[in-house]
């Protein structure tokens, strides 16, 4: 039996569908702590009942986590042990938990992770894609303009071609259509209802996956994990500079009447900018040399 440590915050992963995936250590912790902070107490109660656990439940979700953190911190400082859980999977991974954990760390409270299920990782390992490196991006953007920005960032990513998103069943078809309409050269692995009875993973091009969804029917149920592997030839490995870095900086300085440092900051935030921070600093030094020599 693991001894519960007083004044410790436990971050406990829970099953993403099949409650048999709950680890023995996780069960032990949830049985023994003084309090369980749950994203949805009703859903967590269902899990606890299946596992035969009886304990104190209190809510800790996206809308009250900031306000509740003080209450939990006070309990922890008094020597109470608290376990934080979400509806399914690992806290903080597109779920509540980070605010409380960060505050606990700031207050020098011990934080212990109890590993277990994570939908993103589970979908990755069955994708068949190159997983030497990947990027988890949270939920796929809703607005078309944000989708285009996300796609552009993916194409310019130097470290990986594999990207992981969560997606709602209500939006999954629109997401596939976006990939098709924008001619995104990629392979897709789309997992639904993982660890449950009707678990399924759709694989292929965006058109292939859309066809599979339509053929299955009733696809607007269960959460999805979308993994996109961009083709090498679709990646943008270099930046084509339309304007010189110096012209960007001079334009901002003249229009805004600001310093070189402020101009560099503004250019970095400009969506048209294709220069790195180091390149802009070099351009700034070049401009200073030019102005000094012209005196």
C-alpha positions in Angstrom: 0.0 0.0 0.0 1.3 3.5 -0.9 1.4 5.8 2.0 -0.4 9.1 1.3 1.8 12.1 2.0 0.2 14.9 4.0 -0.1 18.3 2.3 0.4 16.8 -1.2 -1.4 17.4 -4.4 -1.9 14.3 -6.5 -2.6 14.6 -10.2 -4.4 11.4 -11.1 -5.1 10.1 -14.6 -8.5 8.4 -15.1 -9.8 6.1 -17.9 -10.8 7.6 -21.2 -13.6 5.0 -21.7 -12.9 1.6 -20.2 -12.8 1.8 -16.4 -10.7 -1.3 -16.2 -7.8 0.9 -17.4 -7.7 2.7 -14.0 -4.3 1.8 -12.4 -4.2 0.1 -9.0 -2.1 2.9 -7.8 -4.6 5.5 -9.0 -7.4 3.6 -7.2 -5.3 3.5 -4.0 -4.7 7.3 -4.1 -8.3 8.2 -4.8 -9.3 5.9 -1.9 -6.9 7.5 0.5 -6.7 11.2 0.0 -8.7 13.6 2.1 -10.4 15.2 -0.9 -10.9 14.7 -4.7 -11.1 17.8 -6.9 -13.1 16.8 -9.9 -14.0 18.5 -13.2 -17.5 17.1 -13.1 -18.5 15.5 -9.7 -21.4 13.6 -11.3 -19.2 11.9 -13.9 -16.4 11.2 -11.4 -19.0 9.7 -9.0 -20.0 7.2 -11.7 -16.3 6.1 -12.0 -15.8 6.0 -8.3 -18.9 3.8 -7.8 -17.6 1.4 -10.4 -14.3 1.2 -8.6 -15.8 0.9 -5.2 -14.4 4.2 -4.0 -16.0 6.3 -1.4 -14.5 9.8 -0.8 -15.2 13.5 -0.5 -15.8 15.1 -3.9 -15.7 18.8 -4.8 -15.8 20.5 -8.2 -12.8 22.0 -9.9 -13.6 22.9 -13.5 -12.7 25.6 -16.1 -15.2 28.1 -14.7 -14.4 28.0 -11.0 -10.8 26.7 -10.9 -9.3 30.2 -10.5 -11.6 31.0 -7.6 -11.3 27.6 -5.9 -7.5 27.4 -5.9 -7.3 29.4 -2.7 -9.6 26.9 -0.9 -7.5 23.9 -2.1 -4.2 25.6 -1.2 -5.4 26.3 2.3 -6.4 22.7 2.8 -3.0 21.5 1.5 -1.1 23.9 3.8 -3.1 22.5 6.7 -1.7 19.0 5.8 -4.7 17.7 3.9 -4.0 15.6 0.8 -5.9 16.4 -2.5 -6.3 14.5 -5.7 -7.2 16.3 -8.9 -9.0 14.4 -11.7 -10.8 15.3 -14.9 -13.7 13.6 -16.6 -11.4 11.4 -18.6 -7.7 11.1 -19.1 -4.9 13.2 -17.7 -5.5 16.6 -16.1 -4.1 19.7 -17.8 -4.1 18.1 -21.3 -6.8 20.4 -22.7 -8.6 19.9 -19.3 -8.6 21.8 -16.0 -5.8 21.4 -13.5 -3.0 23.6 -14.5 -4.1 26.7 -12.5 -4.2 24.7 -9.2 -1.0 22.8 -9.9 0.9 26.0 -10.8 -0.4 27.7 -7.6 0.7 24.7 -5.5 4.2 24.8 -7.0 4.4 28.6 -6.3 3.4 27.8 -2.6 6.1 25.1 -2.4 3.5 22.3 -2.1 4.5 18.9 -3.3 2.8 17.8 -6.5 2.9 14.1 -7.5 1.7 12.7 -10.8 -0.1 9.4 -11.0 0.2 8.3 -14.6 -2.4 6.6 -16.7 -4.6 7.2 -19.8 -4.2 10.1 -22.2 -6.3 10.2 -25.3 -3.6 12.0 -27.4 -0.9 9.5 -26.6 -3.3 6.5 -27.1 -4.2 7.8 -30.6 -0.6 8.5 -31.5 0.6 4.9 -30.7 -2.0 3.4 -33.0 -1.5 5.9 -35.8 1.4 4.2 -37.5 3.0 7.7 -38.0 6.6 8.7 -37.3 6.6 9.5 -33.6 10.2 10.5 -33.0 8.8 13.9 -32.6 5.2 15.3 -32.6 3.4 18.5 -31.6 0.2 18.5 -29.4 -1.9 21.5 -30.4 -5.1 21.1 -28.3 -8.4 21.5 -30.0 -8.5 22.2 -33.7 -9.4 25.9 -34.3 -13.1 26.7 -35.0 -12.8 29.8 -37.2 -11.6 29.4 -40.8 -9.1 32.2 -40.4 -7.6 30.5 -37.3 -7.5 27.2 -39.2 -5.5 28.8 -42.0 -3.1 30.3 -39.5 -2.6 26.9 -37.7 -2.0 25.2 -41.1 0.6 27.8 -42.0 2.4 27.3 -38.7 2.4 23.5 -39.2 3.9 23.9 -42.6 6.7 26.0 -41.2 7.4 23.8 -38.2 11.1 22.7 -38.4 11.0 19.9 -35.8 8.1 17.6 -36.9 5.5 16.8 -39.5 3.2 15.1 -37.0 0.5 17.1 -35.2 -2.1 16.0 -32.7 -5.5 17.7 -32.2 -8.7 17.0 -30.2 -11.9 17.6 -32.1 -15.6 17.7 -31.4 -17.9 15.2 -33.1 -20.1 18.1 -34.2 -17.2 19.7 -36.1 -15.2 16.7 -37.3 -16.8 16.7 -40.8 -16.1 20.4 -41.3 -12.5 19.8 -40.3 -12.1 17.1 -42.9 -13.7 19.3 -45.5 -11.3 22.1 -44.6 -8.3 19.8 -45.2 -9.8 18.7 -48.5 -10.7 22.2 -49.7 -7.3 23.6 -48.9 -5.5 20.7 -50.7 -3.6 19.8 -47.6 -1.1 17.1 -48.5 -1.2 14.8 -45.5 -2.1 11.5 -44.0 -4.7 11.4 -41.3 -5.3 9.1 -38.4 -8.7 9.8 -36.7 -9.5 7.9 -33.5 -13.0 7.8 -32.0 -14.4 6.2 -28.8 -11.0 4.8 -27.8 -11.0 1.9 -25.3 -14.8 1.6 -25.6 -16.8 -1.2 -27.3 -17.1 0.5 -30.7 -13.6 2.0 -30.8 -12.5 2.8 -34.3 -9.6 4.6 -36.1 -10.1 6.0 -39.6 -6.9 6.2 -41.7 -5.9 7.7 -45.1 -6.0 11.0 -46.9 -8.5 13.6 -45.8 -10.8 12.4 -48.7 -10.4 8.8 -47.6 -11.3 9.6 -44.0 -14.3 11.8 -45.0 -15.6 8.9 -47.1 -15.1 6.4 -44.1 -17.0 8.8 -41.8 -19.9 9.0 -44.2 -20.0 5.3 -44.7 -20.0 4.7 -41.0 -22.8 7.2 -40.4 -23.8 8.4 -37.0 -20.3 9.9 -36.7 -21.5 12.9 -34.5 -20.9 10.9 -31.3 -17.9 10.4 -29.1 -14.8 12.6 -29.0 -12.1 12.5 -31.7 -8.4 12.6 -31.7 -7.1 13.9 -35.0 -3.5 13.2 -36.0 -2.2 14.9 -39.1 1.1 13.9 -40.7 2.1 16.4 -43.4 3.9 15.2 -46.5 7.6 16.3 -46.8 7.0 18.1 -50.0 4.2 20.1 -48.4 6.4 21.5 -45.7 7.9 25.0 -46.1 11.5 24.7 -45.2 12.6 28.2 -46.0 11.2 31.7 -45.7 10.8 33.9 -48.8 11.3 37.5 -47.6 9.2 40.0 -49.6 10.6 43.0 -47.9 14.0 43.6 -46.2 14.1 43.4 -42.4 15.6 47.0 -42.4 12.6 48.3 -44.4 10.2 46.7 -42.0 11.9 48.4 -39.0 12.2 51.8 -40.6 8.6 51.8 -41.6 7.5 51.1 -38.0 9.9 53.6 -36.5 8.6 56.4 -38.9 4.9 55.6 -38.5 5.0 54.9 -34.7 7.8 57.2 -33.7 9.2 54.4 -31.5 12.6 53.1 -30.6 14.4 50.3 -32.4 13.7 47.9 -29.6 9.9 48.7 -29.8 10.0 48.4 -33.6 11.5 44.9 -33.4 8.8 43.8 -31.0 6.0 45.2 -33.3 7.5 43.6 -36.4 7.7 40.2 -34.7 4.0 40.4 -33.9 3.2 41.4 -37.5 1.6 38.5 -39.5 3.5 39.6 -42.6 6.8 39.2 -41.0 9.0 36.3 -42.0 12.1 37.2 -40.1 13.4 35.7 -36.9 14.2 37.8 -33.7 17.9 37.4 -34.4 17.6 38.5 -38.0 15.7 41.6 -36.9 18.3 42.5 -34.2 21.0 42.1 -36.9 19.0 44.4 -39.2 18.7 46.9 -36.3 22.5 47.0 -35.8 22.9 47.4 -39.6 20.6 50.4 -39.6 22.5 52.0 -36.7 25.8 51.6 -38.6 24.3 53.1 -41.7 23.0 56.1 -39.8 26.2 56.6 -38.0 28.3 56.4 -41.2 26.0 58.9 -42.9 26.7 61.7 -40.4 
